[in-house]
């Protein structure tokens, strides 16, 4: 390219638009950069991904210049650029705030979020955005951006054009390599295509939800199902957003679990249970169906549910929830629990009624009516609001024990101030309140006069300023409480089962194995049962655990 052509190219090439598109393009691949930043090959891959962003900016800018010759193409190009910038902004901000960009997970969470939850998340979002804005990472990005813009202005025109073209070719080549060798990367590098695929996947799920409401699923090979009915009553309490590290019974310094500690000699505390996702939406299918935590091409609706197993094996099944039934989409628990004999939502029936949700104690009379008054074999699921953000809304004022100064004195951390310590105190109070609910549940389990068991676990954990100035979902904080309580009658009737549970306390497993454990506890057998995946079985084999499709501990 001779000097004249370079000059013409430079004059026609709008540098400001290219810079805007470059920063947008970096936002469009921000979550991919975040992913590779945790891998050994991070430097090479990150540089190549940046080259992909450069090629995007260059191609779109070149298309803009070329399109000026044709009115229809010009306006189409402007529309494409605007959509690209908006989607890239959403992807980049979501990655910075929550650790993941545009994906089916993100859209599923949005689809299952109602007006009340948005109202409760806004204060935390504002704080998180402010913290992000004034963080050292943001400062480095802005400083790097200023230096880069100054370098673009100062660099000789010929060198600039050669660098842009050269890096763009590298980016296009890397994208071609990924397209040919990767089974997952093609759509992720193109934000518009990724958005389309994510939206279409969520819409397919919504269609399936409507179908399942109209025509219940058929359980496979039901005639082969059998059960020894080792226990008469099983109460499975599914908590919300409770991190194991905030339970005193697991070693937390504040007394957040007095009821559990009072029965500590009779509890089976599992020390290595990890949730399969950072969101309720992604966890519930894995807790209630035989979908595992491992990446799979199958959808949640391709798997039978543990409620079907329990009902068909002779147990009367209950789904008692204090979370909202949000209409057609819900958080999938509304669909997964449809097979239960009794389904009751005691909180908000509709998403817009979310602010009217009640304290978890409202479930206790329903549980009492079921477990005490009904003499049949039962498997009862209690779905709590637990420690759902905003934490202070989950606790009756009379149960509010901890204050910010308790946190600053007992668990001092350099990043905690009065406000953030107050958030931790509210969270710990919600754990304390959940403990009081569990105390009543255990009392009921003791009172039935038959072999009965309570299983308590949380759907996922939460980072509440535990390792840095951050509050929210965090793949590093998916270690959750998993506790089993057997009444004395059950311990005496099933000493082998009690011994099996004690032997399993330190085994590393995913909470997606809950259906396998329920089958073990009840003595139920079917082709769906896999002893290798059952943490209570002597044949259990530890394996890599996955959180949102990534190996746990890779973040």
N, C-alpha and C positions, 0 to 999 in steps of 0.2 A: 504494500500500500504506500504510494508515494506521498510526499508532504502535502500536496494540494488536497488529495482525497481525505487524508487524516484531518485536515483543517475543516473540510466540509462536513465530515462525519461528526466532528466535535461540535460544530455550530448547530447541526440538526439534532444532535443527541441532547435531550434536556436533562442536565445533570441533577437538578433538584428533584425531578420525578424519579430518576434512577435511585437517588439516595433514599427517598421515601419508600420506594418499592423494595429496596434492599433491606431496610429495617423491618418492613412488613414481612418480607420473605424469611428473615431470621425468626420473627414471631411464629411463622407458619411451621417451622421445624424446631421450635424451642423445646417441645417435649421429647423429640428424638435426641436432641443434644443432651438434654437432662438424662435420658436413658443411657446414652453411651458414656456419660461422664462417670458412671459407676463401673465401667468395664476396663480390663487391662489395656485394650486396644483403643482407648478413648481419644488419644491425641490425633492419630491418623483419621479416625472416623469423624471426629468433630471438624477437623479441617476440611474433609471432603463434603460434609453436610453444609458447612459455610459456603463452599464452592457451589453447591446446589442452589443455595439462596442467591448467590451472585448471578448464576445463570438464569434464575427466575426473573430477577430484576432486569437483567439485560434483554431477555426475550420479550418481556412485556413492554419495556421501553421501546425496543425496536419495532414491535407490533404497533405501538402508538404512533411512532414516526411514520411508518408505512401507511397506516390507516387514514392519514390525513388526506390522501388522494381520493378516498371514497367515503361519502357521507355516511352510508349505512354501516360500513365497517368501522368508521371512526366512533360512532355512538355505541356500537356493540363493544368495541374495545374499552371505551370509557366505563361501560357497565361492568365488564369483566374485571377491570382494575379496581373499581369501587368494591365489588363483592370480595375480591381477593384481599384487599386491605382490611375490610371489616372482619372477615373470617380469621385472618392472620392475627388481628388484634385480640379477638376473643381467645384464640388458641394460646397466644403468648401470655396474656393476663391470667388465664386459667392455670397455665403451667406454673407461673410465678406464685400464684395464690394457693393452689391446691395440689400441685405436683403432677397433674395430668391435663392434656389438652382436649381438643374436640375428639370424641370417641363415643362408642355406644354406652360406655359407663357414664360419661358426662350427660348424654342426652337422656339416659334412663333415669338418672338422679333428677334431672330437670322435669321429666315427665311425671315423676312420682312426688315432686315437691308441690305443696299447696301454698295458698296465700298466707296461712298462718305460719308455716315454717319459714317462708321468705321474711316475714315480719320479725321472726326471732333470730334469723341469721344475719339480718342487716347490721345490727350493732357490731357483731363479731367481724363481719366483712369489712366494715369501716375501719375497725382497729387493725385488722390484718393488712388492709391496703395501706394504711398510714405507716405501719411498721415496715412493709415492703418498700414504700416510697423513700423512707429515710434509712434504709439498710445500706451496709457497705457494698453489697452486690450491686444495688441500683446506682450507687455513686460510681463504682467502677465501670458499669455499663455506660453511664452518661459521660464520664470522662473519656472512655474509649471512643464513644461516638463523636465527641467534640474533636478529639485528636484525629480520628479518621476523616471527618469532614474537612478539617484544615489540611490534611495530607492530600485529599482529592483536589482541593483548590490549588495547592502549591505544586503538585506533581506536573511535570511537563506533559503536554497534551498527547504527544506520540506515545510516551510511556504509559499514560493512563489508558489509552485505547488498547494497547498491546496487553496490559494486565487484565483489563475487563474481558477481552476476547479470550485470552489464554485461560483465565480462571473459569470462565463460563464453559469452555470446552471440557475442562477437568470435571466440573459439576455435572455436565450432561453425560460424560463418560461414566462417572461414578453412579449416577442414577440408572444408566443402562446396565451396569454391572449388577446393581441391587435388583433390578427388574428381572434379570436372568437367573440370579442365584438365590434370591430370598423368596420365601413363601409368604411373607407378611409385609414387606416393606414398600411395595409399589404404591398402594393407595395412601400410605402414611406420608409420603413425601409430597403429595399433591393435595393441598388442604381442601380444595373444592371437591375432589373425588372422595377424599376421606369423609367429608361432611355428608356427601350423598350416600355413601355406603353405610355410615352410622345411622343416618335418618331412616334409610330403607330397612335396616335391621331392626330398629326400634318399632317401626310401623308393622313389620312382620310379626313381632312379638305381640303388639297390640291386637292385630288380627287374630292371632292364636288365642289370646285371652278371651276375645269375644266367642270364638269357636268353642273353647273349653267351658265357658259359661252355658252355652247352648247344648253341648253334647259332652257329658262327663267322660273322662278317659276310662279305657278298659284296662284292668290290671292283668299283666301277662302271667300265664300259667298259674292261675289262682288255685287250681285244684291241688297243686303240690305244696301249698303253704301249710305249715303245721306249727304248733306252739306248745311248749311244756307249761306255759303260764307260771313261770317261776315266781312272779310277783303278781299281786292282785291289783295294786294301785301304783301307777307311775305318774308323777307330776314333773313335767319338763318346764322349767322357768327360763325363758329367754329374755335376758336383760338387754339394755341398750347403751352402747358407748361406754361401758365400764372397763377400765383398764386394770389388769391384774395388779399392777404396781401400786394402786391406790387402796387396796384392801389390806387392813391391818393383819388379817389372818394369813396373808402372804408376806408379812414383814413391814408393811408401811408404818411409819412412826406414830401417826395419829390414830386414835381408837375409832376407826370407821366401821368396824364389824364386830361389835360386842356380842350379838346373837350367835354368829358363826363361831366366834372364839369360845363361847360358853359350851359349845358342843364339839370342840375341836378334836376330842378323842374319838368321836364317832363319825367324823367327816373323812372322806377320801378327797384330798386336795391334789389335783393334777397340776404339775409344775411347768409343763411344757406344751400347753395347748395354744395354737395359733389360729386366728380367724383367717378365712380365705380371701377376705377383701376388706377394704377400709370403709365400705358403704353397706348399709342395710339392704339396699336393692340387690346387690351382687351376692350377699351372704345368704339371704333367706332361701333361695332355691337350693343352696348347698346344705343348709341345715334341715330342710324339710323333704328333700328328694335325694335320690342316689347319684346326683351330679357331684363329681369330685372337684377338688381345688385345682387339678391339673388343667392346663390349656386343652380345649377340645373344640372340635368343629360342631358338635351337637349343641342343641339349645336346651334350656331348662325344661321345656315341655316334652322333651323326648324321654324323660326319666320318670319312673313311678315314684310315688311319695311314700314316706314312712307312715303317714296317717292311713293310707290305703292298706299298708301291711298290717298295722295294728288292728284296724277295723275288721279286716278279713280273717285275722287270726283269733277273733273272739273277744276283742276288747271294745268297749264302748268308748268312742273318741270324742274329745272336746277341744275346741279352739276358743279360748277366752282372751280377748285382747283389749288393752287400753290404748292401743294406737289407732289411728283413724282408718276407716275404710274409705279410700279416696275415689270411689266411683269405678269407672270402667277400667282404669289402668292400675290403680292401687300400687302397693309396693310388692306385688306378687304374692305376698302372704295371703291376701284375700282370695286368690285363685288356688294356691297350693293347699289351703285349709278347707276348700269347698267339700272335700270328701269326708270331713268329720261329721259325726252324728249330731253334734251340737255345736253351733257357731254363734258366738255372741261378741259384739263389739260394744264395750261399755263406755268408751271415750267418745270421740266425735265420729258420727256416721259419715259425714261428708267433709271433704277437704277444706271447704270454706268455713267449717265449724271447728277448725283445729284449735283455736284459742280457748274453746270451751272444754278441752280435754281435762280429765280429772286426775287426781292423785292415784297412784297405783293401788292404794288400799281399797278402791272401789271394786277391785277384782275379788277380794277376799270373801264376801258373802256368796258370790257365785261359786267359788271354789268349795266353800263349806257345804252349800246345797248339793254340789256334785259328789264330793268325795265322802261326806259323812252320811248324807241321806240316801245315796244310791249304793246298793249292795253289789252291783255288778262289777266285773273286771273292767278296769278303766285305764286309759292313757289320756292325760289331760295336759294340754299346752297352755301356759300362761305367757302372754307377750306383754312385757312391761314397757312403760315410757322410760323407766330407769334414769339414765343420766343424759338424756337427750338435751342438746342445747336449746334454749337457755336453761342452764342448770338450776338456777334459783326457782324457776317455775315448776320444778318437779318435786319440791319439798314443802310440806306444810310449815307455816311459820313456827309452830310449836316444836318442830324437829330440827330447827336451824340452830346448830350447836357451834360450829367452827366459824371463826372470823379471820380477817386478813392477818391480824397480828399473830394468831396461832400458826399460820403458815410461815410467816417470816421468822418466827422463833424456832419452830420445829424442823422445817425443811428450808433453811436459807439458801437462796441461789442468787448469784450476782445480778441476773437479769430481771429479778422480781421487784416490782414496786408495789405500792399500796393497791393500785387498781388491779394488776394482774394477780396479786396474792388474793384479792377478793374473789376473782374468778376461780382460782384453785379451791378456795374455801367453799364456794357454792358447789363445785364439783364434788368435793369430799362430803358435803352434806347430803348430796344426792346418793352417794354410795352408802352413807349411814342410813338413809331412809330405805333404800333397797334392802339393806341388811335387816331392818325391822320387818319388812314384808316377808323375807325368807324365814325369819324367826316364827312368824305366824304359820307359814306354810309347813314348816317342820313340826310345829305343834299339832297341826291337823294330820300330818303323816303319822305321828305317834298315836293319835287318838282313834284310828280306824279299826284297830283290833285285828288287822290282817297284814300280811307281808306288803310293805309299801316303801317306795323309794322317791326321793326328790333329786332331780338333776338340775343344777343351775349353771348357766354359762351366759356370756354376753355375745351379742352378734359381732361386735368389733370393739376395739379400744379407742382411745383418744389421747392425743398429746396435749396435755394441759400445762404448758410451760415447764415440761419435765426436763428437757435437755437444752432448751434455748428459748428465746422470746418468741414463742409460737404456740398457738392454740388451734387445734383442729385435727382432721384426719391425717394420719401419718403411717406409712407402711412399716416403719420401725416400731410402732406402738400398736401392734395387732396381737400381742400376747394377752390373752384374756383369762379371767377366772373360769375354771371348770371344776365343779364340786359335786360330789354325790353323797347323799345322806340316806342311810338305810335305817328304818326303825328297828327296835330290838327284836320284834317278831321275825322280821325279814332276815336279820343277821343270824338268828338261831336256826331258822328254817333253811337258810342257804349259806352255810359256812364256806363252801368251796367258792361260791360267787363272791363272798366278802374277801376271801384270800386273793382271788384273781384281781380284784380292784386294788387291793393294797400293793400287789406286785406291779401294777401298771402305773403307779403314781408319777414316776419320773420319765415315762416314755414320751417321746416327741411325736406329736400327731397334730393333724388339722381338725378343726371343729366340723369340717365337712364329713368326718367319720361318725358324726352323731347317729345317723340312721343305723349304721352297723352296731354301734354300742347299744342302742335301744333294742335291736333284735337279740343281742347277747343277754341283756338284762331280763328280757321277757321269755327267753328260751325259744325264740321263734326261728324257724329255718325255712329257707327258700333259696332258689338259684341266685337271688340278689345278694345273699349274705356271702361275704368274703372274709374269712378269718384272718387273712394277711393284712386286711385293712381295718381290722377290729382291734383297737388298743387294749381291750380287756382280754383278748385271746392270747394264749401262749405262742400261737403261730404268727402273731403280729410282727411285721417287719418295718422298721423305721425307713423313711424315704425322704427325699427333698420335699419340702412343703412350699406351696405357692400362695402368694398374696397378689390378687389382681393379675394373675397370669405370670408373675415374675417370682423366681425363687426367693423365699423368705431370707432376709439378711443380705440381699444383694444391693439394697439401697444405700 
